[in-house]
Amino acid sequence: MKPLPEYRQPAAAAEIARRASTCDVILRDASVSKTHAVFERDDQQPLWKLRDNRSHNGTWLNRSRLPPEARLPVASGDSIVFGAYPAYLISPDELRRILATMDAVDA
């Protein structure tokens, strides 16, 4: 497996949606709204926040539903559900650790 590229500064935001062509991540699931949620980088602190865009089926963070338009901090390991679509947030460092472990098992 090739080594992962060095960490680079991410964009200021990443939009999660079902079908909008302007979105960064498209989840093809009927429970995900057209423009469901947004990850936003906090310029004042080195963290990301998640905002629900008043989605029909809601966004859940660690089993708690996000209030519409509220911006809540997220961290590596958090469980996130967009509508009924489950996901986990993994930091680049954590992903590197997981992939290195997989390489060691495959060897």
TORPA-4810 file (N, C-alpha, C, O; in nm, 3 decimals):
<nodes>
NODE_1_0.084_-0.118_0.000_0.000_0.000_0.000_0.088_0.124_0.000_0.190_0.130_0.070_M
NODE_2_0.050_0.223_-0.079_0.125_0.347_-0.084_0.110_0.425_0.047_0.005_0.417_0.111_K
NODE_3_0.212_0.499_0.087_0.197_0.583_0.206_0.095_0.694_0.179_0.082_0.741_0.066_P
NODE_4_0.025_0.733_0.282_-0.072_0.842_0.269_0.002_0.973_0.249_0.110_0.992_0.304_L
NODE_5_-0.056_1.065_0.171_0.009_1.195_0.154_0.013_1.271_0.286_-0.064_1.242_0.377_P
NODE_6_0.102_1.365_0.294_0.111_1.448_0.414_-0.020_1.521_0.437_-0.093_1.551_0.342_E
NODE_7_-0.049_1.550_0.563_-0.172_1.621_0.599_-0.171_1.759_0.535_-0.070_1.829_0.537_Y
NODE_8_-0.284_1.797_0.479_-0.298_1.930_0.420_-0.416_1.999_0.484_-0.505_1.934_0.539_R
NODE_9_-0.416_2.129_0.477_-0.527_2.205_0.534_-0.655_2.177_0.457_-0.657_2.191_0.334_Q
NODE_10_-0.761_2.139_0.526_-0.887_2.111_0.458_-0.959_2.240_0.421_-0.922_2.350_0.464_P
NODE_11_-1.062_2.224_0.342_-1.146_2.338_0.307_-1.216_2.390_0.431_-1.213_2.326_0.537_A
NODE_12_-1.278_2.504_0.419_-1.347_2.565_0.532_-1.477_2.492_0.566_-1.524_2.501_0.680_A
NODE_13_-1.534_2.420_0.470_-1.660_2.350_0.495_-1.672_2.231_0.400_-1.609_2.228_0.294_A
NODE_14_-1.755_2.134_0.439_-1.785_2.019_0.354_-1.934_1.990_0.368_-1.981_1.961_0.478_A
NODE_15_-2.007_1.998_0.258_-2.152_1.978_0.260_-2.186_1.832_0.232_-2.129_1.770_0.142_E
NODE_16_-2.280_1.779_0.310_-2.327_1.642_0.297_-2.468_1.647_0.239_-2.552_1.721_0.289_I
NODE_17_-2.494_1.569_0.134_-2.625_1.574_0.070_-2.655_1.445_-0.003_-2.569_1.357_-0.016_A
NODE_18_-2.780_1.434_-0.051_-2.819_1.316_-0.127_-2.790_1.332_-0.275_-2.746_1.237_-0.340_R
NODE_19_-2.813_1.452_-0.331_-2.799_1.461_-0.476_-2.754_1.596_-0.529_-2.740_1.611_-0.651_R
NODE_20_-2.731_1.693_-0.447_-2.691_1.825_-0.496_-2.552_1.819_-0.559_-2.458_1.770_-0.496_A
NODE_21_-2.540_1.867_-0.680_-2.412_1.858_-0.752_-2.303_1.946_-0.690_-2.185_1.928_-0.720_S
NODE_22_-2.341_2.040_-0.607_-2.243_2.128_-0.545_-2.190_2.074_-0.413_-2.108_2.139_-0.349_T
NODE_23_-2.236_1.957_-0.371_-2.196_1.902_-0.241_-2.061_1.832_-0.249_-2.018_1.788_-0.355_C
NODE_24_-1.996_1.822_-0.134_-1.867_1.757_-0.124_-1.878_1.607_-0.104_-1.797_1.530_-0.155_D
NODE_25_-1.981_1.564_-0.029_-2.004_1.422_-0.003_-2.150_1.392_-0.037_-2.241_1.454_0.017_V
NODE_26_-2.170_1.296_-0.127_-2.305_1.258_-0.166_-2.334_1.121_-0.108_-2.260_1.025_-0.132_I
NODE_27_-2.444_1.111_-0.032_-2.489_0.986_0.027_-2.619_0.948_-0.045_-2.722_1.011_-0.024_L
NODE_28_-2.613_0.847_-0.126_-2.730_0.806_-0.206_-2.821_0.718_-0.120_-2.820_0.595_-0.130_R
NODE_29_-2.897_0.785_-0.037_-2.990_0.718_0.054_-3.115_0.805_0.063_-3.105_0.926_0.080_D
NODE_30_-3.232_0.743_0.053_-3.357_0.819_0.053_-3.380_0.897_0.182_-3.455_0.995_0.181_A
NODE_31_-3.317_0.858_0.291_-3.336_0.928_0.418_-3.251_1.055_0.430_-3.268_1.133_0.524_S
NODE_32_-3.159_1.074_0.335_-3.070_1.191_0.336_-3.133_1.301_0.249_-3.172_1.276_0.135_V
NODE_33_-3.141_1.421_0.305_-3.202_1.534_0.234_-3.112_1.585_0.122_-2.993_1.554_0.116_S
NODE_34_-3.172_1.664_0.033_-3.098_1.718_-0.081_-2.975_1.796_-0.036_-2.868_1.779_-0.094_K
NODE_35_-2.986_1.878_0.065_-2.872_1.944_0.130_-2.887_1.920_0.279_-2.947_2.002_0.349_T
NODE_36_-2.835_1.811_0.326_-2.864_1.758_0.459_-2.790_1.827_0.574_-2.852_1.875_0.668_H
NODE_37_-2.657_1.833_0.565_-2.577_1.884_0.677_-2.445_1.940_0.624_-2.408_1.918_0.509_A
NODE_38_-2.375_2.012_0.712_-2.247_2.072_0.674_-2.147_2.056_0.788_-2.180_2.082_0.904_V
NODE_39_-2.025_2.013_0.754_-1.913_2.021_0.847_-1.848_2.157_0.823_-1.817_2.191_0.709_F
NODE_40_-1.827_2.233_0.929_-1.765_2.365_0.917_-1.644_2.373_1.007_-1.647_2.330_1.122_E
NODE_41_-1.537_2.428_0.954_-1.416_2.446_1.033_-1.429_2.574_1.114_-1.473_2.676_1.063_R
NODE_42_-1.392_2.567_1.240_-1.396_2.684_1.329_-1.263_2.758_1.315_-1.158_2.703_1.348_D
NODE_43_-1.267_2.880_1.267_-1.143_2.957_1.247_-1.077_2.997_1.378_-0.956_3.021_1.381_D
NODE_44_-1.154_3.005_1.486_-1.100_3.047_1.615_-1.034_2.933_1.692_-0.948_2.956_1.777_Q
NODE_45_-1.075_2.810_1.662_-1.023_2.693_1.733_-0.992_2.584_1.631_-1.055_2.580_1.525_Q
NODE_46_-0.898_2.497_1.660_-0.865_2.390_1.565_-0.965_2.274_1.573_-0.928_2.163_1.610_P
NODE_47_-1.090_2.300_1.540_-1.190_2.195_1.545_-1.294_2.212_1.435_-1.305_2.318_1.372_L
NODE_48_-1.370_2.105_1.415_-1.479_2.105_1.318_-1.610_2.105_1.392_-1.621_2.052_1.503_W
NODE_49_-1.711_2.165_1.329_-1.847_2.165_1.384_-1.941_2.108_1.278_-1.917_2.123_1.159_K
NODE_50_-2.047_2.044_1.325_-2.147_1.986_1.237_-2.277_2.064_1.252_-2.321_2.094_1.364_L
NODE_51_-2.338_2.098_1.138_-2.464_2.174_1.138_-2.565_2.099_1.053_-2.537_2.062_0.940_R
NODE_52_-2.684_2.077_1.108_-2.794_2.019_1.033_-2.864_2.130_0.955_-2.895_2.235_1.010_D
NODE_53_-2.888_2.107_0.826_-2.950_2.208_0.740_-3.103_2.195_0.738_-3.164_2.200_0.631_N
NODE_54_-3.163_2.178_0.854_-3.308_2.159_0.864_-3.353_2.040_0.779_-3.455_2.046_0.710_R
NODE_55_-3.275_1.934_0.786_-3.305_1.814_0.708_-3.435_1.749_0.757_-3.474_1.764_0.873_S
NODE_56_-3.501_1.678_0.667_-3.631_1.616_0.701_-3.615_1.507_0.806_-3.696_1.499_0.899_H
NODE_57_-3.513_1.423_0.793_-3.496_1.310_0.886_-3.392_1.333_0.994_-3.366_1.244_1.075_N
NODE_58_-3.333_1.450_0.998_-3.243_1.486_1.106_-3.101_1.434_1.093_-3.072_1.344_1.014_G
NODE_59_-3.014_1.494_1.173_-2.875_1.453_1.186_-2.852_1.422_1.332_-2.892_1.499_1.420_T
NODE_60_-2.788_1.311_1.359_-2.766_1.264_1.495_-2.617_1.258_1.523_-2.539_1.209_1.441_W
NODE_61_-2.576_1.309_1.638_-2.437_1.308_1.681_-2.430_1.233_1.813_-2.484_1.278_1.914_L
NODE_62_-2.363_1.119_1.812_-2.351_1.036_1.933_-2.487_1.012_1.998_-2.503_1.028_2.119_N
NODE_63_-2.584_0.973_1.915_-2.720_0.936_1.956_-2.809_1.052_1.999_-2.920_1.029_2.048_R
NODE_64_-2.764_1.175_1.982_-2.847_1.291_2.014_-2.876_1.367_1.885_-2.786_1.393_1.805_S
NODE_65_-3.003_1.402_1.865_-3.040_1.473_1.744_-2.992_1.618_1.752_-3.012_1.685_1.853_R
NODE_66_-2.930_1.665_1.645_-2.886_1.804_1.640_-3.007_1.894_1.617_-3.090_1.866_1.531_L
NODE_67_-3.017_2.002_1.693_-3.122_2.100_1.663_-3.092_2.163_1.527_-2.975_2.183_1.493_P
NODE_68_-3.194_2.194_1.447_-3.170_2.256_1.317_-3.084_2.382_1.329_-3.107_2.466_1.416_P
NODE_69_-2.987_2.393_1.241_-2.897_2.508_1.231_-2.798_2.522_1.346_-2.713_2.611_1.342_E
NODE_70_-2.806_2.438_1.449_-2.709_2.444_1.560_-2.576_2.390_1.511_-2.572_2.295_1.432_A
NODE_71_-2.467_2.449_1.557_-2.332_2.405_1.520_-2.268_2.340_1.643_-2.237_2.408_1.741_R
NODE_72_-2.249_2.208_1.636_-2.192_2.136_1.749_-2.056_2.079_1.712_-2.038_2.029_1.601_L
NODE_73_-1.960_2.087_1.804_-1.826_2.035_1.775_-1.827_1.884_1.757_-1.901_1.812_1.825_P
NODE_74_-1.743_1.837_1.665_-1.727_1.693_1.641_-1.579_1.657_1.656_-1.491_1.741_1.639_V
NODE_75_-1.555_1.530_1.688_-1.418_1.483_1.707_-1.405_1.342_1.650_-1.505_1.273_1.628_A
NODE_76_-1.282_1.301_1.628_-1.255_1.168_1.578_-1.319_1.064_1.670_-1.305_1.071_1.792_S
NODE_77_-1.387_0.968_1.610_-1.454_0.863_1.687_-1.602_0.889_1.708_-1.674_0.800_1.753_G
NODE_78_-1.649_1.010_1.676_-1.791_1.041_1.694_-1.876_0.959_1.597_-1.838_0.935_1.482_D
NODE_79_-1.992_0.917_1.645_-2.091_0.848_1.564_-2.186_0.954_1.509_-2.240_1.035_1.584_S
NODE_80_-2.207_0.954_1.377_-2.295_1.051_1.314_-2.392_0.975_1.226_-2.353_0.882_1.155_I
NODE_81_-2.519_1.013_1.230_-2.620_0.952_1.144_-2.688_1.064_1.067_-2.745_1.156_1.125_V
NODE_82_-2.681_1.054_0.934_-2.748_1.149_0.845_-2.877_1.081_0.799_-2.872_0.990_0.716_F
NODE_83_-2.992_1.124_0.852_-3.118_1.052_0.824_-3.109_0.916_0.889_-3.111_0.905_1.011_G
NODE_84_-3.099_0.810_0.806_-3.079_0.674_0.858_-2.942_0.620_0.815_-2.916_0.501_0.831_A
NODE_85_-2.856_0.706_0.760_-2.726_0.664_0.706_-2.619_0.682_0.814_-2.584_0.796_0.847_Y
NODE_86_-2.566_0.572_0.869_-2.466_0.582_0.977_-2.325_0.609_0.924_-2.289_0.564_0.815_P
NODE_87_-2.248_0.682_1.002_-2.109_0.712_0.968_-2.030_0.734_1.096_-2.087_0.757_1.202_A
NODE_88_-1.898_0.728_1.084_-1.808_0.761_1.194_-1.708_0.862_1.145_-1.658_0.852_1.033_Y
NODE_89_-1.679_0.959_1.227_-1.579_1.059_1.193_-1.442_1.008_1.238_-1.424_0.970_1.354_L
NODE_90_-1.347_1.006_1.146_-1.213_0.958_1.177_-1.112_1.064_1.133_-1.114_1.109_1.018_I
NODE_91_-1.025_1.104_1.224_-0.922_1.203_1.193_-0.818_1.141_1.100_-0.804_1.019_1.095_S
NODE_92_-0.744_1.224_1.026_-0.637_1.170_0.940_-0.535_1.086_1.019_-0.491_0.982_0.970_P
NODE_93_-0.498_1.131_1.139_-0.402_1.055_1.219_-0.457_0.919_1.259_-0.386_0.818_1.254_D
NODE_94_-0.584_0.915_1.298_-0.647_0.789_1.335_-0.658_0.696_1.214_-0.637_0.576_1.225_E
NODE_95_-0.691_0.752_1.098_-0.700_0.672_0.976_-0.564_0.611_0.942_-0.555_0.495_0.904_L
NODE_96_-0.458_0.690_0.956_-0.323_0.637_0.931_-0.292_0.521_1.025_-0.233_0.421_0.984_R
NODE_97_-0.330_0.534_1.152_-0.306_0.429_1.250_-0.382_0.302_1.213_-0.328_0.191_1.220_R
NODE_98_-0.507_0.318_1.172_-0.589_0.202_1.133_-0.529_0.132_1.011_-0.517_0.010_1.008_I
NODE_99_-0.492_0.211_0.910_-0.435_0.153_0.789_-0.301_0.085_0.816_-0.271_-0.019_0.756_L
NODE_100_-0.220_0.142_0.905_-0.093_0.079_0.939_-0.117_-0.056_1.007_-0.043_-0.151_0.983_A
NODE_101_-0.219_-0.064_1.092_-0.254_-0.188_1.158_-0.299_-0.292_1.056_-0.264_-0.409_1.067_T
NODE_102_-0.377_-0.248_0.957_-0.423_-0.340_0.853_-0.306_-0.392_0.771_-0.301_-0.510_0.737_M
NODE_103_-0.210_-0.304_0.739_-0.091_-0.347_0.666_-0.013_-0.451_0.743_0.037_-0.547_0.685_D
NODE_104_-0.004_-0.433_0.875_0.071_-0.527_0.959_0.002_-0.664_0.960_0.069_-0.767_0.962_A
NODE_105_-0.130_-0.666_0.960_-0.205_-0.792_0.962_-0.191_-0.863_0.827_-0.180_-0.985_0.822_V
NODE_106_-0.191_-0.785_0.717_-0.180_-0.843_0.584_-0.041_-0.899_0.554_-0.026_-0.986_0.469_D
NODE_107_0.059_-0.849_0.625_0.198_-0.891_0.597_0.228_-1.031_0.641_0.340_-1.078_0.624_A
</nodes>
